[in-house]
Amino acid sequence: ADGQRAHWRFLLGSNITFHNMTIVGPNTAGSNPGGPLEWQHGLDLRGVTGATVSAMTIRNVYGDGLYVGLGLDGTTWTTGVNAHDNLIQDTGRNGVSVTAGKNVTLDHNTYTRPGSSGVDIEPNGLPGGGENVSITNSTFSVGGSASPFVGASTCCGGLVSGITITGNTVHGMSLAAEFLPGRGERWSNITFSNNTSDTAGHLLSNPVGLVVILAENIDGVTIDNNY
């Protein structure tokens, strides 16, 4: 079907619960970049207020497993998302994308072989962004992907603050992560701590050389107790 088809899509609305469901997409090859089908998300929340996603299996979708973004009015962020104890596997793009989300908790999830990042905070310009997003106690098995296992970056601007990435375990790739605001922007309050990987390595295709964690133009950065 067309590139905008999501398996579930909610436009605005509030207090929505997804629990104990399996979503299987048509991307049978798995972990392939979505290309023209990259918006075929497993679960697509646009301007939703209050959502719980738990005990879900989302696999083989061409887009993201979970997408947290703007409502169709172009101004309303998705707020109050709690996604925990889910398996997100073989997605064409990211395990989770946050393009316009506030108070988003991603805890005790398993991300296996995403086509790009496990979790990506990726505002598509103002008024998008990510505020108070936590990625905690989760397992990432990225299978040698060249993308960071988590990160925040933008092609065209957006506001990002209050990002916490802690207590995660990465298999098959280093703790590569990046936090890159748009030109002329400053982001704030990034914490990256107590994360562990079983594989050495560094970010690929970055402009500053061999680094594991790249953070630019950010006020308030904590990086500690990672291995």
N, C-alpha and C positions, 0 to 999 in steps of 0.2 A: 504494500500500500504506500501512500505518500509519506514523505519524510516527517510530517508533523503528527503522525499517528502515535499516540502513547497508549499503553495498555490500560492505565487508569489516569485520568486527568481531572483535577478539581479546580474550577475557576471561582475564586473567592469561597465563601462558606466558612464554617467554624466547627471545632470539636469533632474531628473525623478520626476514626480508629481503623487501622489495618492490622490484623492479627492472624497468624497461623495460616498464611496463604502462599501458594506457589505461583509465580509468574514466569512463564517460559516464552522467550521471544524466538524469532525466526533466524537469528544469527547463529546458525549451526556451526560455523567455523570457529566462532568465539574469538574474543580479544582482537577483533579487526576494527580499525577506525571506522566510525559510522558513515563518513562521507555524506552523501545526500540524504541518508536515513538517520542522521545523528540526533534527531529530536524524537526518535521512537523510544521514549523512556519507559521504564517499568512503571514508575509511580511519579506523576508530575503534579506538583502543588504550585498553584499560581495565585498569590494573594490570599492564602488560607490563614485563618487565625486559630491555632491550636490543632495539632495533629500528632497522633501516636502511631508509630510503625514498629511492630515487634513480632519476633518469631516468623519472619518472612523469608522465603527463598526467592530471589530474583536473579534469573540467569538468561544468557544468550539474547539480550536485547541489543539492538544496534546503537541505542543512545546511552543515557546514564541509567543506573539502577534506580536512583532517587534524585529528582530534580526539585530544587527549592528556589522559586523565582517570583517575579512580578506578576500581579494580576493584569488582565487585559486592559485595565484602565491606565496602565503605564506608570502608576505611582504607588500602589499598595504592595508592601513587602509581605512575604509569608513569615509569620511569627509563631513562636512557641511550638517548635517541632522537637519531639523526643523519639529518636529512632534507636532501638537497642535490640541486641540479640538476634540480628539478622545475618543471613548469608547472601552476599551479592557477588555473583560469579560470571566471568566471561562476558563482560559488557563491552560494547563497541567503543564507548567513551569512558567516562569516569564511573567509579562506583557510586559516589555522591557528588553532585555539583550544587553549590550555593551561589546563585547569582544575585539574589535579593532576599536575604534571610536574616532574621534577628531572633536571638534566644533559641539557638539550634543546638541540641545535644545529640551527639553521635557516640554511643557507648556500647562496648562489648559486641561490636559487629565484626564479621569476617569478610574481608575483601580479597577475592581470588582472581588473579589474571585479568585485571581491567585493561582495556585497550589503551588507556592513558593513565591518569593518576587514580589512586584509591579514593582520595577526597580532594576536591579542587574548589577553592573559593574564588570565583571568577566573575566579578561584576562586568556586565556588558555596557559600561558607561553609566553616568548618572541618569536616574536616581537609584541605580542598583548598588549592591554592596553586601557586606557581611558584618554583623555586629553581635558580639557575645556568642561565638561559635566554639564549641568544645568537641574535640576528637580524642576520646579517651579509651584506654583498656581494650583496644581492638587489635586484630591480627591482620596483617597485610602479606599476601603471597603474590608478588607482582611478576614473578617469572621472568626477570631480566628486562622489563620494560625500561625504555630510555627516559620515561617521565618520572618526576618526583613521586614518592609514595603519598605525600600530602603537599599542599602549597596554596599560595594565594597570588594571583597575578591578574592582569587585565589588559585587554587590547586597547581600551578606549576610556578608561577612567572609572571611578566608583569609590565609595567610602568603605574602608575596612578597619575595624578596631575590636579589641577584646577577643583575640583568638588564642585558645588553649589547646595544645597538642601534648598529651602526657600519658605515660603508661602503656604505650603501644609497642607491639612486637612485629618486626619485619623479617620475612624469610625470602632469600634469593635475591636481595638487592640491598644496597646501603641505605642509610638514613637520609638520603638525599631529599632536601626540602628547599623551597624558595618562597620569598615574600617580596613581591615587586610591584609597587604602586605605579600608576600611570604617570606620564611626564608632568612634572610640576605639582604632584600630589605628595602628601605625607600621610602615612597610616600610623596606628598607635597600638601599643600594648599587645605584644606577641610573646607567648610563653611556649617554649619547646623544651620539655624536660622528661627525664626518666623513660626515654624511649630506647629500645634495644634492637639491633640487627645482627644477623648471623653472617653478613656478607660485607666485606670492605668495598669502597668505591666512592665515586663523586658524581656531581651533577654533570650531565652531558649538554653540549651546545649552549653553554652560558658564556657571557662576555668577559668574565674576569679570571678565567683560568680554572685550575683544579681545586674546587671547593666542595664541601659536603652540604653546607647550609649557606644560602645566599639571602641576605636581608639588606635592603637599600631604602633610605629615606623613611625610616620608621622611628617614632619616639616611644621608647620604653620596650626594650627587648631583653628577655631572659632566656638563656640557653644553658642548661646545666644537667649534670648527672645522666648524660646519654652515653651509650656504649655501642 
